[in-house]
C-alpha cells in the first residue's frame, strides 16, 4: 500500500489506513521516531559546539614535546556533554 501525506490528505484517507487496528504498533513506532529525532537534535548541537572547541598547545619544559592543554571551559563542556549521554538519559 502506498500513502503520501500532504495538504490534500483528508481524515477519511487516514481512517482508510485502519491504523486504529494497530494502535500499539503505531504508538511504538512514533515513540521511537520521537526519541531518534531528539537524539539527532542533540547530536547536531554537540557537533556545532565541538567544531568551535580548540585545544591549546604547550611545550613540556624538560622534553620539548608538544602537549595539549585544555581550558576550564572545555572540561566543563565535556562534562556537560557526558551527562547528556549517560545510560540513564539515553
Buried (B, 14 or more C-beta within 10 A) or exposed (E): EEEEEEEEEEEEEEEEEEEEEEEEEEEEEEEEEEEEEEEEEBEEEBEEEEEEEEEEEEEEEEEEEEEEEEEEEBEEBEEEBEEEEEEEEE
